Amino acid sequence: MSASVGGGEIGSVVVFDGQAVRERLTYDVAIPVVREAMLALSDGRVRQLLRSFIGLGQGRTFAIMPAALSDRGVFGAKLISVFADGLGRKAHEGLVILFDGVTGAPICLADAAEITAVRTAAASAVATDALARKDADTLAVLGVGKQAAARIRAIAKVRTLSDVRVWGRSIERAEVFAADMSAATGLHVRAAAEIAGATQGAGIICTVTAAIDPILDLACVTPGAHVNAVGSSGPGQAEIASDLVAASRFVADHREHVLVHGGEFLRAKAEGLVGDDHIAAELGEVLAGARLGRTGPHDITLYKSLGHAAQDLAAAAWLHENAR
């Protein structure tokens, strides 16, 4: 979105363009906002429909994600296009539209691409804080795009990172990305030529690629690690191999969505390796103490992130509430 008003108004609707979202929705803000949204999603304070997709050709999708946040007194939707560029990257473009729950009037428009980038990374940070070992200080990121950079910045807010390893399909791009992130964050970020070289011994792993078929299997993951599976957002994609899904303590962002759209889980289920009861908990249930996340130091915890309108609307609501 390239609106001409950043943090301005169109009539009575407050508008946040990309720059306005970036300036206001920091990780320090977004992490607690998303944490509360995940609690609300699991305890019934959110009414949310399954996402609707319209295919627009190979690698191109338009999605509609509606929800109502009863505790915030707002409802609305995210309207977003997801277009692959053919080089392993996906662009998210769109709008988050917020309505007032009392008057029914629209009150806020915000750049969906920027909200998505921040809230998705914030969700990984929330999951990491809840599920990763407290002494986990090595992060492996598979992917070298915008979401990869966001993961490094967000997870550094919840764990003290001594070593960050990144892998991409192009080692040259990975090396440039690592150098840029080292300079930008002050962290020790280095490129790995192979996936196993990035993930072996890592206490935290994030997959943020456009892979259609699995790139991370059980052999590449050290017992006790936590995995954030983020890149695949539909039933036809899977970054995580079925043997890792089956061996993990599997935590969903939202059980209903994972049972329909969670590509990794659906592949493992189709292969007869897991049943629906393999979903140990929703993240919100873990945060509330209603269900266990990690049960011991050797668990491999796997958080399946699909992303939800509850997160987008909570972020937009925070922006609107703090507009002035």
C-alpha positions in Angstrom: 0.0 0.0 0.0 1.3 3.4 -0.9 -1.2 5.8 0.7 -0.4 9.5 0.6 -1.3 9.9 4.3 0.8 8.3 6.9 -1.0 8.3 10.3 -3.5 10.7 8.7 -7.2 10.6 8.1 -9.6 10.1 5.2 -12.9 11.5 6.6 -13.1 9.8 10.0 -10.9 6.8 9.0 -7.4 6.9 10.4 -4.9 5.7 7.8 -1.5 4.1 8.4 0.7 3.6 5.4 3.7 1.4 5.4 6.1 4.0 6.9 3.6 4.9 9.6 3.2 1.2 10.6 7.0 0.7 10.7 7.5 3.7 12.9 4.8 2.8 15.4 4.5 -1.0 15.5 7.8 -1.9 16.9 8.6 -5.4 18.2 8.5 -4.1 21.7 4.9 -3.1 21.0 3.9 -6.0 18.8 5.1 -8.9 20.9 2.7 -8.2 23.8 -0.1 -7.3 21.4 0.2 -10.6 19.6 0.6 -12.5 22.8 -2.8 -11.2 24.0 -4.3 -11.8 20.6 -3.3 -15.5 20.8 -4.7 -15.8 24.3 -8.0 -14.3 23.0 -8.1 -16.6 20.0 -7.9 -19.7 22.2 -10.2 -18.5 25.0 -13.2 -17.5 22.9 -12.8 -13.7 22.8 -12.3 -13.8 19.0 -14.8 -14.9 16.5 -13.0 -15.8 13.3 -13.8 -17.6 10.1 -11.5 -19.8 8.1 -9.5 -17.8 5.6 -10.9 -17.7 2.0 -8.5 -18.0 -1.0 -9.0 -17.1 -4.6 -6.3 -18.5 -6.9 -5.1 -16.0 -9.5 -2.7 -18.3 -11.3 0.6 -20.0 -10.5 2.0 -18.6 -7.3 -0.6 -15.9 -7.0 -3.4 -15.8 -4.4 -5.9 -13.3 -3.0 -7.0 -14.0 0.6 -9.7 -12.7 2.8 -9.3 -13.0 6.6 -12.2 -11.7 8.8 -12.5 -11.6 12.5 -14.3 -9.9 15.4 -12.4 -9.0 18.7 -15.1 -8.8 21.3 -12.8 -7.6 24.1 -11.5 -4.8 21.9 -14.9 -3.8 20.5 -13.8 -4.0 16.9 -14.2 -6.2 13.9 -12.8 -6.2 10.4 -10.7 -8.1 7.9 -7.3 -8.4 6.2 -7.4 -8.4 2.4 -4.1 -9.5 1.0 -2.5 -10.7 -2.1 0.4 -13.2 -2.0 2.5 -13.2 -5.2 5.6 -15.4 -5.7 8.4 -13.8 -7.7 9.7 -17.2 -9.0 12.9 -16.8 -7.1 11.8 -18.3 -3.8 10.2 -15.1 -2.4 6.6 -14.0 -1.8 5.3 -10.5 -1.7 2.4 -9.7 0.6 0.3 -6.6 -0.3 -3.0 -5.4 1.0 -5.0 -3.7 3.6 -6.2 -4.3 7.2 -9.7 -2.7 7.6 -11.0 -2.0 11.1 -14.6 -1.3 12.1 -16.1 0.1 15.3 -18.1 -2.5 17.1 -20.7 0.0 18.4 -21.4 2.1 15.3 -20.4 -0.4 12.6 -18.4 2.4 10.9 -14.9 1.9 9.4 -12.4 3.6 11.7 -8.9 2.5 10.4 -7.0 1.4 7.3 -3.5 0.1 7.7 -0.8 -1.4 5.3 -1.2 -5.1 5.6 2.2 -6.0 4.3 3.9 -4.1 7.1 1.5 -5.4 9.8 2.0 -8.9 8.5 5.8 -8.7 8.6 5.8 -7.4 12.2 3.0 -9.5 13.7 4.1 -12.7 12.1 7.6 -12.3 13.6 6.2 -11.2 16.9 4.1 -14.4 16.9 7.3 -16.5 16.4 8.9 -14.6 19.3 5.9 -15.3 21.5 6.0 -19.0 20.6 9.8 -19.1 21.1 9.5 -17.5 24.5 6.8 -20.0 25.5 8.2 -23.2 24.0 12.0 -22.9 23.5 14.4 -23.9 26.3 15.3 -20.9 28.5 19.0 -21.5 27.7 18.5 -21.6 23.9 20.9 -19.0 22.5 21.6 -20.3 18.9 19.1 -19.4 16.2 19.0 -21.0 12.7 16.9 -19.2 10.0 16.1 -21.0 6.8 15.3 -18.2 4.3 17.0 -14.9 3.6 14.0 -12.5 2.9 12.1 -9.9 4.8 10.6 -12.5 7.1 14.0 -13.9 7.9 15.3 -10.5 8.9 12.2 -10.0 11.0 12.7 -13.3 12.8 16.2 -12.4 13.9 15.1 -9.0 15.2 12.0 -10.3 17.0 13.5 -13.4 18.6 16.4 -11.4 19.9 13.8 -9.7 22.1 13.0 -12.9 23.9 16.3 -14.8 24.0 20.0 -13.6 24.2 21.4 -14.9 21.0 25.1 -15.8 20.8 25.0 -17.3 17.3 22.7 -16.8 14.4 23.0 -19.0 11.3 21.2 -18.4 8.0 20.6 -20.6 5.0 19.3 -19.7 1.6 19.2 -21.5 -1.8 21.9 -19.1 -2.9 25.0 -19.1 -0.6 26.0 -15.7 -2.1 22.7 -14.2 -1.1 22.9 -15.8 2.3 26.4 -14.3 2.8 25.2 -10.8 1.9 22.1 -11.2 4.1 24.3 -12.4 7.0 26.7 -9.5 6.7 23.8 -7.0 6.4 22.1 -8.4 9.5 25.3 -8.5 11.5 25.9 -4.8 10.8 22.2 -3.9 11.5 21.8 -5.8 14.7 25.2 -6.3 16.2 24.6 -10.0 16.4 27.0 -12.7 15.2 25.2 -13.7 12.0 26.8 -16.1 9.6 25.8 -18.0 6.4 25.7 -21.8 6.2 26.0 -23.6 2.9 23.8 -26.5 3.9 20.6 -26.7 6.0 22.1 -29.2 8.4 25.1 -26.8 8.9 22.7 -24.1 10.0 20.4 -26.2 12.2 22.5 -28.8 13.9 22.9 -27.8 17.5 20.6 -24.8 17.2 18.1 -24.4 20.0 15.7 -22.3 17.9 14.9 -22.9 14.2 12.7 -20.8 11.9 11.6 -21.8 8.4 10.5 -18.8 6.4 10.8 -20.0 2.8 8.5 -20.3 -0.2 9.2 -24.1 -0.4 6.5 -26.3 -1.7 8.0 -29.5 -0.5 9.9 -30.2 2.8 13.4 -28.8 3.4 13.8 -29.6 7.1 13.6 -33.2 8.4 14.2 -34.8 11.8 17.8 -35.7 11.1 18.7 -32.0 10.9 17.2 -31.1 14.3 18.9 -31.6 17.6 16.8 -32.9 20.5 15.5 -30.1 22.7 15.2 -27.6 19.8 12.2 -25.5 19.1 11.0 -25.0 15.5 8.8 -22.2 14.2 7.3 -23.3 10.9 6.2 -20.2 9.1 6.7 -20.1 5.4 3.9 -22.5 4.2 0.5 -21.0 4.6 -1.8 -23.4 2.8 -2.5 -27.1 2.4 -0.4 -27.5 -0.7 2.8 -26.4 0.9 5.1 -28.0 3.5 8.5 -26.9 4.7 8.7 -29.5 7.5 9.1 -33.2 6.7 6.6 -35.7 8.1 9.1 -37.5 10.3 9.8 -34.2 12.1 6.1 -33.4 12.5 5.5 -36.9 14.0 8.5 -36.7 16.4 7.6 -33.2 17.6 5.4 -31.8 20.3 3.2 -30.1 17.9 1.6 -26.7 18.9 -0.8 -24.9 16.5 -1.6 -21.2 16.4 -5.2 -22.2 15.8 -6.3 -25.9 15.8 -9.2 -25.4 13.4 -7.1 -23.7 10.8 -4.2 -26.2 11.0 -6.6 -29.1 10.5 -7.7 -27.5 7.2 -4.7 -25.4 6.0 -1.6 -26.8 7.8 0.3 -28.3 5.0 2.9 -30.1 7.1 0.4 -31.6 9.5 -1.9 -32.7 6.6 0.9 -34.5 4.8 1.9 -36.3 8.0 -1.7 -37.2 8.6 -2.2 -38.5 5.0 0.9 -40.7 5.5 -0.7 -42.2 8.6 2.0 -40.9 10.9 -0.2 -38.6 13.0 -3.9 -38.2 13.9 -5.8 -35.0 14.9 -4.8 -35.6 18.5 -1.2 -35.1 17.7 -1.9 -31.3 18.1 -0.8 -31.0 21.7 -2.1 -27.5 22.2 -2.8 -24.1 20.7 -0.3 -21.5 21.6 -2.9 -19.5 23.4 -3.7 -22.5 25.6 0.0 -22.8 26.5 0.2 -19.1 27.3 -2.8 -19.4 29.6 -1.4 -22.5 31.3 -4.3 -24.6 30.2 -2.1 -27.0 28.3 1.6 -27.9 28.4 3.9 -26.8 25.7 7.4 -28.2 26.4 7.3 -31.1 28.8 11.1 -31.7 29.1 14.5 -30.6 27.9 14.7 -33.1 25.1 11.3 -32.3 23.5 11.4 -31.0 20.0 8.6 -28.4 20.0 7.1 -27.4 16.7 4.9 -24.3 16.4 2.9 -24.2 13.2 2.2 -20.5 12.3 -0.5 -19.8 9.7 -1.2 -16.3 10.7 -4.6 -15.0 11.7 -6.8 -11.9 11.4 -7.0 -11.8 15.2 -3.3 -10.8 15.1 -3.8 -8.2 12.3 -6.8 -6.6 13.8 -5.2 -6.5 17.3 -2.2 -4.7 15.7 -4.5 -2.3 13.8 -6.5 -1.7 17.0 -3.4 -0.7 18.9 -2.4 1.6 16.1 -5.8 3.2 16.1 -6.0 3.5 19.9 -2.5 5.2 20.0 -2.9 7.3 16.8 -2.8 10.5 18.8 
